[in-house]
Amino acid sequence: MRNLTRTHCTSPEYVVVLAREFRKNPTDPEKFLWSCVRSRKLHGFKFRRQHPVGRYIADFFCAEAALVVELDGVQHTILDQAVYDRIRDEEMAHRGLTVLRIANAELINDPVGAVSRIANALTSI
């Protein structure tokens, strides 16, 4: 197991502060997914939400599996955002993390399938 539990140590202070603010105001899809993964509910893996990773904030982070789960709203379909997401994912990969992107619509329309995708990612890493 890689030691990825202290990724926030390499984050600027403003990112840490921003992550705390994001945790206070989760979106509905984030609330739902958090209810599914918190307290080691998913195969015993521990997740953190709105976790700083360098200059970015991961929606959901599992250090044990080196997995980042990102919930993407419709804004992620815009070209500029897609380019930013690709650069961000490359930075995460450089840190040894796998990024799994799940559209909010997928989580809303097929919650069992979306959570199964996360479970599969956890057990295949």
Residue pairs with C-beta under 8 A, 6 or more apart in sequence:
1 64
2 63
2 66
2 96
4 63
4 66
4 95
4 96
4 97
5 63
7 51
7 52
7 53
7 54
7 61
7 63
7 95
8 16
8 19
8 51
8 52
8 53
10 54
11 19
11 52
11 53
11 54
11 55
12 55
15 52
15 54
15 55
15 56
15 57
16 52
18 57
19 50
19 51
19 52
19 57
20 50
22 50
22 57
23 49
23 50
26 34
26 49
26 50
27 71
27 73
27 104
29 71
29 73
29 104
29 107
29 108
30 49
30 59
30 71
32 107
32 111
33 60
33 69
33 71
33 107
33 114
33 115
34 47
34 49
34 60
36 42
36 111
36 115
37 45
37 47
37 60
37 115
37 118
38 47
38 49
40 46
42 115
42 118
42 119
42 122
43 119
43 122
43 123
45 62
45 64
45 65
45 122
46 62
46 63
46 64
47 60
47 61
47 62
47 69
48 58
48 60
48 61
48 62
48 63
49 59
49 60
49 61
50 57
50 58
50 59
51 57
51 58
51 60
51 61
52 58
53 61
53 68
53 92
53 95
53 97
54 91
54 95
55 91
56 88
56 91
56 92
58 68
58 69
58 70
58 92
58 97
59 68
59 69
59 70
59 71
60 68
60 69
60 70
60 71
61 67
61 68
61 69
62 68
62 69
62 122
65 98
65 121
65 122
65 125
66 96
66 97
66 98
66 125
67 97
67 98
67 99
67 100
67 118
67 121
67 122
67 125
68 92
68 97
68 98
68 99
68 100
69 99
69 100
69 102
69 118
69 121
70 85
70 99
70 100
70 101
70 102
71 102
71 103
71 104
71 107
72 85
72 101
72 102
72 103
72 104
73 103
73 104
74 104
74 105
75 81
76 82
76 85
76 101
76 103
85 101
88 99
89 99
89 101
92 98
92 99
93 99
98 121
98 125
100 117
100 118
100 121
102 114
102 117
102 118
106 113
106 114
107 114
